[in-house]
């Protein structure tokens, strides 16, 4: 059967795709992804379509302001194929198109992520030249019936907890927050060499998030730790980042502020909270275990060097 690979946007989707596939993104999903991009993002999507207009494969390429942090010369890519069209060359067709597009845009390295239990996709990616470079674990904490204690023992040390919502909602405070976030996230394994995203991008990325979930630990007027928790749905929150200033580590602050993140989720009547941690981040994995998080299947990060 003759297959066509076509550039997809939210605007042309309904003209190109005559039959949607529930396993693959639709025009609404494309629209959300397009809104995430800024003027510094190079974003492209492709669909593999049958002569009857059935969507059987999907590809994504993003470089620049995305993820939110990508090294120059690297791109995040996604390839998805409908289950009844696997092993028929659809994934390879998409990858070839992605690599052509990458070369045109001076990208030398492709990055992707695959669930660590998905042996078939991992084998396929490795056959295409991708290599495993990192492993991140997902952990999940069920909140039904969860009781969380208060860390009053931190009070004598002058530590108090607040949120970004308690500060003036101005660009000066947003810049202070995202600069502090960058100071902490730069120590996370795998962040070496990545550029700091600009303020405009972070504001656009988080404009609809509840700033009460942007939790801060403060001594006097100094911010010394943060934990960001985002409501994903009516049932779930995501704890996207927790970090502590270097000279305040080893005092139990990571566990204390993650408890505050859990308290926030409980106040929202959330059923569970999830997070991801790099396999090399032993200290944060230990904190999660103490709090009762259960390990879920994780994700392998893979990289392919394609040159120019």
PAZAPA-4460 file (N, C-alpha, C; in steps of 0.05 Angstrom, whole numbers, plus 32768, in hexadecimal, padded with zeros to 4 digits):
% residues 308
    n_x    n_y    n_z   ca_x   ca_y   ca_z    c_x    c_y    c_z   seq   type   mol
   8011   7FE8   8000   8000   8000   8000   8011   8019   8000     1      X     A
   800B   802C   7FEF   801A   8045   7FEE   8013   8056   8007     2      X     A
   8028   805E   8015   8025   806F   802D   8031   808A   8027     3      X     A
   8025   809F   8032   8030   80BA   802F   8038   80C4   804A     4      X     A
   804E   80D2   804B   8056   80E0   8064   8052   80FD   805F     5      X     A
   8042   810A   806F   8039   8125   806B   803E   8136   8084     6      X     A
   8047   814F   8080   804A   8161   8096   802E   8167   80A1     7      X     A
   802B   8164   80BC   8011   8168   80C8   8012   8181   80DA     8      X     A
   7FFC   8190   80DA   7FF7   81A6   80ED   7FDA   81A3   80F7     9      X     A
   7FD4   81B2   810B   7FB8   81B2   8115   7FA5   81BD   8100    10      X     A
   7FAF   81CD   80EE   7F9E   81DA   80D9   7F98   81C7   80C2    11      X     A
   7FAC   81B6   80BA   7FA7   81A5   80A2   7F9F   8189   80AA    12      X     A
   7F9E   8183   80C4   7F99   8167   80CD   7F80   815C   80C1    13      X     A
   7F6A   816A   80C4   7F50   8160   80BB   7F4E   815C   809D    14      X     A
   7F5F   816B   808E   7F5F   8167   8071   7F70   814F   8068    15      X     A
   7F85   814A   8078   7F98   8135   8071   7F8F   811A   807C    16      X     A
   7F86   811A   8095   7F7E   8101   80A3   7F60   80FE   80A2    17      X     A
   7F57   80EA   8093   7F3A   80E5   8090   7F30   80D2   80A6    18      X     A
   7F42   80C2   80B1   7F3B   80B0   80C6   7F4F   80B1   80DD    19      X     A
   7F47   80BB   80F4   7F59   80BD   810B   7F60   80A2   8116    20      X     A
   7F76   80A1   8125   7F7D   8089   8133   7F81   8090   8150    21      X     A
   7F73   8083   8162   7F73   808A   817E   7F8E   8086   818B    22      X     A
   7FA0   8076   817E   7FBB   8072   8188   7FCE   8089   8182    23      X     A
   7FC5   809B   8170   7FD6   80B0   8166   7FCA   80CB   816C    24      X     A
   7FDB   80E1   816D   7FD0   80FC   8172   7FBB   8105   815E    25      X     A
   7FA9   8116   8167   7F95   8122   8155   7F9B   8140   8153    26      X     A
   7F89   814F   8146   7F8E   816B   8141   7F8F   817B   815C    27      X     A
   7F7F   8173   8170   7F80   8180   818A   7F9B   817D   8197    28      X     A
   7FA6   8165   8195   7FC1   8160   81A1   7FD6   8170   8192    29      X     A
   7FD4   8172   8178   7FE7   8182   8168   7FE5   819F   8170    30      X     A
   7FCD   81A9   8174   7FC9   81C5   817C   7FD6   81CB   8197    31      X     A
   7FD4   81B8   81AA   7FE0   81BC   81C4   7FFF   81BD   81C1    32      X     A
   800A   81AC   81B1   8027   81AC   81AD   8030   81C5   819F    33      X     A
   8021   81CE   818B   8028   81E7   817D   8028   81FF   818F    34      X     A
   8015   8200   81A2   8014   8216   81B5   802B   8216   81C8    35      X     A
   8037   81FF   81CD   804E   81FC   81DE   8067   8209   81D2    36      X     A
   8068   820A   81B7   807F   8214   81A9   8080   8233   81AB    37      X     A
   8099   823D   81A9   809D   825A   81A8   80AA   8261   818D    38      X     A
   80B1   827A   818A   80BF   8282   8171   80DB   8276   816F    39      X     A
   80E6   826B   8185   8100   825F   8184   80FE   8240   8181    40      X     A
   80E6   8236   817D   80E3   8219   817A   80E0   8212   815D    41      X     A
   80EE   81FD   8154   80E9   81F1   813A   80DA   81D7   8140    42      X     A
   80C0   81D7   8138   80AE   81C1   813E   80A2   81B7   8124    43      X     A
   80A3   819D   8120   8096   8191   8108   8089   8177   8110    44      X     A
   8072   8171   8103   8064   8158   8106   805F   814B   80EB    45      X     A
   805F   8131   80EA   8059   8123   80D2   8045   810D   80D8    46      X     A
   8035   8107   80C4   8023   80F1   80C5   8027   80DE   80AE    47      X     A
   8026   80C4   80B3   8026   80B0   809D   8009   80A8   8098    48      X     A
   8001   80AC   807F   7FE4   80A9   8078   7FE1   8096   8061    49      X     A
   7FCD   8085   8063   7FC6   8072   804D   7FB7   8081   8037    50      X     A
   7FB4   8074   8020   7FA3   8081   800B   7F87   8086   8013    51      X     A
   7F7D   8078   8027   7F62   807C   8031   7F60   8092   8047    52      X     A
   7F78   809E   804D   7F78   80B3   8061   7F7A   80AA   807E    53      X     A
   7F82   8090   8081   7F86   8086   809C   7FA1   808F   80A7    54      X     A
   7FA2   809A   80BF   7FBB   80A1   80CC   7FC7   8088   80D9    55      X     A
   7FDF   8080   80D1   7FEB   8067   80DB   8005   806C   80E9    56      X     A
   8010   8085   80E7   8029   808B   80F4   802C   80A9   80F9    57      X     A
   803C   80B0   810D   803F   80CC   8115   805B   80D1   811E    58      X     A
   8066   80E8   8116   8081   80F0   811E   8082   810C   8128    59      X     A
   8093   8112   813B   8097   812D   8145   80B5   8133   8147    60      X     A
   80BB   814C   8141   80D7   8157   8143   80D5   8172   8150    61      X     A
   80E5   8176   8165   80E5   8190   8172   8101   8197   817B    62      X     A
   810A   81AF   8175   8124   81B9   817E   8121   81D6   8185    63      X     A
   8134   81E0   8195   8132   81FC   819E   8124   81FC   81BA    64      X     A
   8112   820F   81BE   8104   8212   81D7   80EF   81FC   81D9    65      X     A
   80F6   81E7   81E8   80E4   81CF   81EA   80ED   81BE   8201    66      X     A
   80DB   81B1   820E   80E1   819B   8220   80E5   81A1   823E    67      X     A
   80EC   81B8   824A   80F0   81D2   823D   810D   81D7   8235    68      X     A
   8120   81C4   823A   813C   81CA   8236   8149   81B6   8223    69      X     A
   8153   81BF   820C   8161   81AD   81FA   817C   81BA   81F3    70      X     A
   8191   81AA   81F2   81AB   81B5   81EA   81AA   81BE   81CD    71      X     A
   81B9   81D3   81C5   81BB   81DA   81A9   81C4   81C3   8198    72      X     A
   81B8   81C0   8180   81BF   81AA   816F   81B2   8190   8175    73      X     A
   819F   8190   8188   8190   8177   818F   8172   817C   818A    74      X     A
   8164   8166   8185   8147   8167   8181   813A   8150   8190    75      X     A
   8123   8155   819B   8112   8141   81A7   8100   8135   8191    76      X     A
   80FF   811B   818E   80EF   810F   8179   80DC   80F9   8185    77      X     A
   80C6   80F6   8177   80B3   80E1   817F   80A9   80D3   8166    78      X     A
   80A8   80B9   8167   809D   80A9   8151   8089   8095   815C    79      X     A
   8071   8096   8151   805B   8084   815A   804E   8077   8142    80      X     A
   8049   805E   8145   803D   804E   812F   8025   803F   8139    81      X     A
   800F   8040   812A   7FF7   8031   8132   7FFE   8013   8135    82      X     A
   7FF2   8006   8149   7FFA   7FEA   8150   7FF7   7FD7   8138    83      X     A
   7FE2   7FDA   8128   7FDF   7FC8   8111   7FEF   7FCF   80F9    84      X     A
   8000   7FE3   80FB   8012   7FEB   80E5   8030   7FE8   80ED    85      X     A
   8035   7FDC   8103   8051   7FD8   810C   805E   7FC3   80FA    86      X     A
   8079   7FC5   80F9   8089   7FB2   80EA   8083   7FB3   80CC    87      X     A
   807B   7FCB   80C3   8075   7FCE   80A6   8084   7FE7   809A    88      X     A
   8098   7FF0   80A9   80A9   8005   809F   809F   8021   80A4    89      X     A
   8089   8024   80B3   807E   803F   80B8   8091   8050   80CA    90      X     A
   809B   8043   80E0   80AD   8052   80F1   80C7   805B   80E3    91      X     A
   80D2   8049   80D3   80EA   8050   80C4   80E5   8067   80B0    92      X     A
   80CE   8067   80A4   80C7   807D   8091   80C6   8097   80A0    93      X     A
   80BA   8097   80B8   80B9   80B0   80C8   80D5   80B9   80D0    94      X     A
   80E5   80A6   80DA   8100   80AD   80E3   8111   80B9   80CC    95      X     A
   810F   80AE   80B4   811D   80B9   809D   8115   80D6   8098    96      X     A
   80FC   80DC   809A   80F2   80F7   8096   80FC   810A   80AC    97      X     A
   80FC   8100   80C4   8106   8110   80DB   8123   8116   80D7    98      X     A
   8133   8102   80CF   8150   8107   80CC   8155   811B   80B5    99      X     A
   8146   8119   809F   8149   812D   808A   8144   8149   8094   100      X     A
   812E   814C   80A4   8127   8166   80AF   813C   816F   80C3   101      X     A
   8147   815D   80D3   815C   8164   80E6   8174   816F   80D8   102      X     A
   817D   8162   80C3   8195   816C   80B4   8190   8188   80A9   103      X     A
   8178   818D   809F   8172   81A8   8095   8173   81BD   80AA   104      X     A
   816F   81B5   80C3   816E   81C8   80D9   8186   81C6   80EB   105      X     A
   819C   81BB   80E1   81B6   81BA   80EE   81B5   81AC   8109   106      X     A
   81A4   8197   810B   81A2   8187   8123   81B3   816E   811F   107      X     A
   81C3   8168   8133   81D6   8151   8131   81CE   8139   8143   108      X     A
   81BC   813F   8157   81B6   812A   816B   8198   8128   816E   109      X     A
   818D   8110   816C   8170   810B   8171   816D   80FE   818C   110      X     A
   8159   8107   819B   8153   80FB   81B6   8137   80F1   81B6   111      X     A
   8133   80DB   81C4   8118   80D0   81C7   8116   80C1   81E1   112      X     A
   80FE   80BB   81E9   80F9   80AC   8202   80E6   8094   81FD   113      X     A
   80ED   807D   8208   80DC   8065   8205   80D9   8058   8220   114      X     A
   80C1   804F   8227   80BC   8042   8240   80CE   802A   8243   115      X     A
   80D9   8026   825B   80ED   8011   825F   80E2   7FF5   825E   116      X     A
   80C8   7FF2   825E   80BC   7FD7   825A   80B4   7FD1   823D   117      X     A
   80B9   7FE4   822B   80B1   7FE1   820F   80C8   7FD6   81FF   118      X     A
   80CD   7FBC   8202   80E4   7FAF   81F6   80E4   7FB2   81D7   119      X     A
   80CC   7FAF   81CB   80CB   7FB0   81AD   80D4   7FCB   81A3   120      X     A
   80CA   7FE1   81AE   80D2   7FFC   81A5   80EF   8001   81AB   121      X     A
   80F9   7FF8   81C2   8115   7FFC   81C9   8127   7FEE   81B5   122      X     A
   8120   7FD5   81AE   8130   7FC6   819A   812F   7FD4   817F   123      X     A
   8118   7FDE   8177   8116   7FEC   815D   8127   8005   815D   124      X     A
   8126   8015   8172   8135   802E   8174   8153   8028   8173   125      X     A
   815C   8013   8181   8178   800D   8181   8182   8003   8165   126      X     A
   8170   7FF5   8157   8177   7FED   813B   8179   8005   8129   127      X     A
   816B   801B   812F   816C   8033   811F   8184   8045   8127   128      X     A
   8194   803D   813B   81AC   804C   8142   81A9   805C   815C   129      X     A
   8193   805A   816A   8190   8068   8183   819E   8058   8199   130      X     A
   81A9   8066   81AD   81B7   805A   81C3   81AB   8064   81DD   131      X     A
   81A9   8053   81F1   819F   805C   820B   81B3   806E   8219   132      X     A
   81A9   8085   8223   81BB   8098   8230   81B3   809E   824D   133      X     A
   819A   8099   8254   8191   809E   8270   8178   808D   8275   134      X     A
   8172   808B   828F   815B   807B   8297   814D   808B   82AE   135      X     A
   8134   8091   82AA   8125   80A0   82BE   810F   808E   82C8   136      X     A
   810A   808F   82E3   80F5   807F   82EF   80DD   8090   82F4   137      X     A
   80C5   8085   82EF   80AD   8091   82F8   80A5   8085   8313   138      X     A
   809D   8096   8326   8093   808D   8340   8078   8099   8345   139      X     A
   8067   808A   8353   804B   8092   8357   8044   808E   8374   140      X     A
   8036   80A2   837F   802D   80A1   839B   800E   80A3   839B   141      X     A
   8001   808E   83A4   7FE4   808E   83A7   7FDD   809F   83BF   142      X     A
   7FCA   80B1   83BB   7FC3   80C4   83D0   7FA9   80BD   83DF   143      X     A
   7F9A   80AA   83D6   7F82   80A2   83E3   7F88   8097   83FF   144      X     A
   7F7E   80A5   8414   7F84   809D   842F   7FA0   80A5   8439   145      X     A
   7FAE   80B5   8429   7FC9   80BD   8430   7FC9   80D2   8446   146      X     A
   7FDA   80CE   845A   7FDE   80E2   846F   7FFB   80EB   846E   147      X     A
   7FFE   8105   846E   8019   8110   846B   8020   8121   8483   148      X     A
   8036   811C   8490   803D   812C   84A8   8049   8146   84A1   149      X     A
   804A   8158   84B5   8056   8173   84B1   8073   8172   84BB   150      X     A
   8084   8180   84AE   80A0   8181   84B6   80A5   819A   84C7   151      X     A
   8099   8199   84DF   809C   81B0   84F1   80B8   81B3   84FC   152      X     A
   80C8   819D   84F9   80E4   819E   8503   80F5   81B2   84F2   153      X     A
   80EB   81BA   84DB   80F9   81CE   84CB   80F5   81EA   84D5   154      X     A
   80E0   81EF   84E4   80DA   820A   84ED   80F0   8217   84FD   155      X     A
   80FD   8209   8510   8112   8216   851F   812A   821F   850E   156      X     A
   812D   8213   84F7   8143   821B   84E6   813B   8233   84D4   157      X     A
   8123   823D   84D8   811B   8255   84C9   8111   824F   84AE   158      X     A
   810B   8236   84A7   8100   8230   848D   80E2   8232   848D   159      X     A
   80D7   8240   8479   80BA   8241   8476   80B4   823A   8459   160      X     A
   809B   8232   8455   8092   822A   843A   807D   823E   8430   161      X     A
   8080   8244   8416   806E   8256   8409   806B   824D   83EC   162      X     A
   805D   825C   83DC   805A   8255   83BF   805F   826E   83AE   163      X     A
   8063   826A   8395   8066   8281   8382   804D   8292   8382   164      X     A
   8036   8286   8387   801D   8295   8387   801C   82A9   839D   165      X     A
   802D   82A6   83B2   802D   82B9   83C8   803E   82D2   83C2   166      X     A
   804B   82D3   83AC   805C   82E9   83A4   804D   82F9   838E   167      X     A
   8055   8313   838A   8049   8322   8374   804D   8314   835A   168      X     A
   8038   8313   834A   8039   8305   8330   8044   8317   831A   169      X     A
   805E   831D   831D   806C   832F   830B   8083   8320   82FD   170      X     A
   808C   832A   82E7   80A2   831D   82D9   80BC   831C   82EA   171      X     A
   80C0   8330   82FC   80D7   832F   830D   80D7   8316   831F   172      X     A
   80C0   8310   832B   80BF   82F9   833C   80BF   82DF   832C   173      X     A
   80B2   82DF   8314   80B4   82C8   8303   80D0   82C2   82FA   174      X     A
   80DF   82D7   82F4   80FB   82D4   82EC   810B   82C8   8303   175      X     A
   8106   82D3   831B   8114   82C9   8333   810E   82AB   8336   176      X     A
   80F5   82A4   8333   80ED   8288   8337   80FB   8276   8322   177      X     A
   80FA   827D   8309   8105   826C   82F4   8123   826C   82F4   178      X     A
   8130   8281   82FD   814D   8281   8301   8154   826E   8318   179      X     A
   8144   826E   832E   8149   825B   8344   8144   823E   833B   180      X     A
   812F   823A   832C   812A   821F   8321   8142   8216   8310   181      X     A
   814C   8228   8300   8163   8220   82EF   817C   821A   82FF   182      X     A
   8180   8229   8315   8197   8223   8326   8195   8207   8331   183      X     A
   817D   81FE   8338   8179   81E3   8344   8179   81CD   832F   184      X     A
   816B   81D2   8319   8168   81BE   8304   8182   81B8   82F6   185      X     A
   8195   81CB   82F6   81AF   81C8   82E9   81BF   81B2   82F6   186      X     A
   81B8   81AB   830F   81C6   8195   831D   81BA   817A   8318   187      X     A
   81A4   8179   830A   8197   815F   8305   81A7   8150   82F0   188      X     A
   81AC   8135   82F4   81BA   8126   82E0   81AE   8129   82C4   189      X     A
   81BF   812D   82B0   81B6   812F   8294   81B2   814C   828B   190      X     A
   81B4   815F   829D   81B0   817B   8296   81C9   8189   828D   191      X     A
   81E0   817C   828E   81F9   8188   8287   81F9   8193   826B   192      X     A
   8201   81AC   8268   8204   81B9   824E   81EA   81C3   8242   193      X     A
   81D4   81C1   824F   81BB   81CB   8244   81B8   81E9   824A   194      X     A
   81AD   81F8   8237   81AA   8215   823B   8191   821B   824C   195      X     A
   8192   8231   825B   817B   8239   826B   8165   8244   8258   196      X     A
   814D   823A   825A   8137   8244   824A   8131   8261   8252   197      X     A
   8128   8271   823E   8123   828D   8245   8108   8290   8254   198      X     A
   8105   82A7   8261   80EF   82AB   8273   80D4   82AA   8263   199      X     A
   80D3   82B5   824C   80BB   82B5   823C   80B1   8299   8237   200      X     A
   80C3   8287   8231   80BC   826B   822C   80B0   825E   8245   201      X     A
   80BD   8262   825C   80B3   8256   8275   8098   8261   827D   202      X     A
   8095   827B   8279   807B   8288   827F   8065   827C   826E   203      X     A
   806B   8279   8254   8057   826D   8242   8051   8250   8249   204      X     A
   8065   8241   8250   8062   8225   8256   8051   8221   826F   205      X     A
   8053   8233   8283   8046   822F   829D   802F   8243   82A2   206      X     A
   8026   8251   828E   8013   8267   8293   7FF9   825D   829E   207      X     A
   7FF1   8244   8299   7FD8   8239   82A3   7FDB   8229   82BC   208      X     A
   7FF3   8227   82C7   7FF7   8217   82DF   7FF1   8227   82F8   209      X     A
   7FE7   8219   830C   7FE1   8225   8326   7FFB   822A   8335   210      X     A
   8001   8244   833A   801A   824B   8347   801B   8243   8364   211      X     A
   8004   823B   8370   8005   8230   838B   8014   8215   838C   212      X     A
   8016   8209   8374   8026   81F0   8373   8043   81F4   836E   213      X     A
   804C   820D   836D   8068   8214   836A   8072   821B   8386   214      X     A
   807B   8206   8394   8080   8208   83B1   809D   8210   83B6   215      X     A
   80A1   8222   83CA   80BB   822C   83D0   80C1   8228   83EE   216      X     A
   80DA   8221   83F5   80E4   8222   8410   80F5   823B   8413   217      X     A
   80F0   824A   8428   80FD   8264   842B   810A   8267   8446   218      X     A
   8122   8272   8446   8130   827A   845F   8135   8298   845D   219      X     A
   8129   82A7   8470   8129   82C4   846E   811C   82CB   8453   220      X     A
   812B   82D7   8441   811F   82DD   8426   812B   82CC   8410   221      X     A
   813C   82B9   8418   814A   82A9   8405   813A   8290   83FE   222      X     A
   8136   828A   83E5   812A   8271   83DC   813F   825B   83DD   223      X     A
   8139   8245   83EA   814E   8230   83EE   8145   8215   83E3   224      X     A
   812C   8212   83DC   8123   81F9   83D0   8109   81FE   83C1   225      X     A
   8103   81EE   83AD   80E9   81F0   839F   80DF   81D5   8397   226      X     A
   80C5   81D3   8394   80B8   81BB   8389   80A0   81C4   8378   227      X     A
   809F   81BC   835F   808A   81C4   834D   8077   81AC   834A   228      X     A
   805D   81B0   8350   8049   819B   834C   8033   81A6   833B   229      X     A
   802B   8197   8327   8019   81A0   8312   8001   818D   8311   230      X     A
   7FE9   8198   8311   7FD1   8188   830F   7FCE   817F   82F2   231      X     A
   7FD0   8165   82ED   7FCE   815B   82D2   7FB1   8155   82CA   232      X     A
   7FA1   814C   82DD   7F86   8145   82D8   7F77   8146   82F2   233      X     A
   7F5D   813E   82F1   7F4E   813E   830A   7F58   8129   831E   234      X     A
   7F68   8116   8314   7F71   8100   8325   7F8F   8101   832C   235      X     A
   7F9E   8110   831C   7FBB   810E   831E   7FC9   8129   831F   236      X     A
   7FDF   8129   832F   7FF2   813F   832F   800E   8135   8327   237      X     A
   801E   8146   831C   8039   813F   8314   804D   8151   8323   238      X     A
   805F   8144   8332   8074   8153   8340   808C   8155   832D   239      X     A
   808E   816B   831F   80A1   816C   8308   80BD   8172   8310   240      X     A
   80C2   8180   8326   80DD   8187   832E   80DE   818D   834C   241      X     A
   80F1   8181   8359   80F7   8188   8375   8115   818C   8377   242      X     A
   811D   81A2   8384   813A   81A7   8387   8140   81B7   83A0   243      X     A
   8158   81B5   83A9   8161   81C3   83C1   817C   81D0   83BB   244      X     A
   817F   81E9   83C5   8199   81F7   83C1   81B0   81E7   83CD   245      X     A
   81C7   81E8   83C0   81DD   81D6   83C8   81E4   81D8   83E5   246      X     A
   81E5   81F1   83F0   81ED   81F4   840C   81D7   81EE   8420   247      X     A
   81C0   81E6   8416   81AA   81DE   8429   81A4   81C0   8426   248      X     A
   81B3   81B2   8417   81AE   8195   8414   81B7   8185   842C   249      X     A
   81AB   816E   8430   81B2   815E   8447   81A3   8165   8461   250      X     A
   818F   8177   845E   817F   817F   8476   8162   8175   8475   251      X     A
   815C   8164   8463   8141   815A   8461   812D   816C   8452   252      X     A
   8138   8180   8445   8126   8193   8437   8119   8187   841F   253      X     A
   8126   8175   8411   811A   8169   83F9   8101   8159   8401   254      X     A
   8103   814A   8417   80EC   813A   8420   80D6   814D   842A   255      X     A
   80DE   8162   8439   80CA   8174   8444   80BB   8183   842E   256      X     A
   80C8   818C   8419   80BA   819C   8405   80AA   8189   83F3   257      X     A
   80B3   8170   83EF   80A3   815D   83E0   8089   8156   83F0   258      X     A
   808B   8157   840A   8073   8153   841A   805F   816A   8415   259      X     A
   806A   8182   8412   8058   8199   840C   804B   8195   83F0   260      X     A
   805A   8189   83DE   804E   8184   83C3   8037   816F   83C6   261      X     A
   803B   815C   83D7   8026   8148   83DC   800E   8155   83EA   262      X     A
   8013   8167   83FD   7FFD   8175   840A   7FEC   8185   83F5   263      X     A
   7FFA   8192   83E3   7FEC   81A1   83CE   7FDA   818E   83BE   264      X     A
   7FE4   8177   83B6   7FD4   8163   83A7   7FBC   815A   83B8   265      X     A
   7FC0   8155   83D1   7FAA   814D   83E3   7F94   8162   83E4   266      X     A
   7F9C   817B   83E5   7F89   8191   83E6   7F78   8193   83CD   267      X     A
   7F83   8189   83B7   7F75   8189   839D   7F65   816F   8399   268      X     A
   7F64   815E   83AE   7F55   8144   83AD   7F5F   8132   8397   269      X     A
   7F79   8132   8393   7F86   8122   837F   7F89   8105   8389   270      X     A
   7F87   80F2   8376   7F89   80D6   837D   7FA6   80CC   837F   271      X     A
   7FB7   80D7   836D   7FD3   80CF   836E   7FE5   80E5   8363   272      X     A
   7FFE   80E4   836B   8012   80F7   8361   8029   80E6   8356   273      X     A
   8034   80EF   833F   804A   80E0   8333   8062   80F3   832E   274      X     A
   8079   80E7   8329   8091   80F6   8324   80A4   80E5   8314   275      X     A
   80B9   80F1   830A   80CF   80E3   82FC   80E9   80EB   8309   276      X     A
   80FC   80D8   830A   8117   80DE   8313   812B   80CD   8304   277      X     A
   8141   80DA   82FD   8156   80CC   82EF   8162   80B6   8301   278      X     A
   8169   80A0   82F4   8174   8089   8304   818D   8090   8313   279      X     A
   819B   80A6   830A   81B4   80AE   8317   81AF   80C0   832F   280      X     A
   8195   80C9   8333   818F   80DB   8348   8186   80CB   8361   281      X     A
   819A   80BE   836D   8194   80AB   8383   8187   80B8   839B   282      X     A
   8190   80D1   83A1   8185   80DE   83B9   8168   80E4   83B7   283      X     A
   815E   80EE   839F   8142   80F4   839C   8131   80DA   839A   284      X     A
   813C   80C5   838E   812E   80AB   838E   812A   80A1   83AA   285      X     A
   813E   80A5   83BB   813C   809D   83D7   8126   80AD   83E6   286      X     A
   8125   80C7   83E0   8110   80D8   83EC   80F4   80CE   83E4   287      X     A
   80F1   80C8   83CA   80D7   80BE   83C1   80CF   80A4   83CF   288      X     A
   80E2   8093   83D3   80DD   8079   83E0   80D3   807D   83FC   289      X     A
   80E0   8090   840B   80D8   8096   8426   80BC   80A1   8428   290      X     A
   80B4   80AF   8413   8099   80BB   8413   8083   80A7   840A   291      X     A
   808C   8090   8401   8078   807C   83F9   8073   8079   83DC   292      X     A
   8083   8087   83CB   807F   8084   83AE   8086   8067   83A6   293      X     A
   8077   805D   8393   807B   8043   8388   8086   8046   836B   294      X     A
   809B   8036   8365   80A8   8039   834B   8096   802D   8335   295      X     A
   8093   803C   831F   8084   8034   8308   8098   802F   82F1   296      X     A
   808E   8024   82DA   80A0   8022   82C3   80AC   803D   82BC   297      X     A
   80C6   803D   82B5   80D4   8056   82AF   80D7   805A   8291   298      X     A
   80E9   806D   828B   80EE   8074   826F   810C   8074   826A   299      X     A
   8114   8067   8253   812F   806A   824A   8131   8082   8237   300      X     A
   8146   8092   823B   814C   80A7   8228   8160   809C   8214   301      X     A
   815B   80A1   81FB   816C   8097   81E5   8176   80AD   81D4   302      X     A
   818D   80AA   81C8   8199   80BF   81B8   81A5   80B2   819E   303      X     A
   81A1   80C1   8188   81AE   80B9   816F   81BD   80D0   8164   304      X     A
   81D7   80CC   815F   81E7   80E1   8152   81E6   80DE   8134   305      X     A
   81DC   80F2   8126   81D9   80F0   8109   81EC   8102   80FA   306      X     A
   81FC   8112   8108   820F   8124   80FA   81FF   8139   80EB   307      X     A
   820E   8148   80DA   8201   815D   80CA   8200   8155   80AD   308      X     A
***
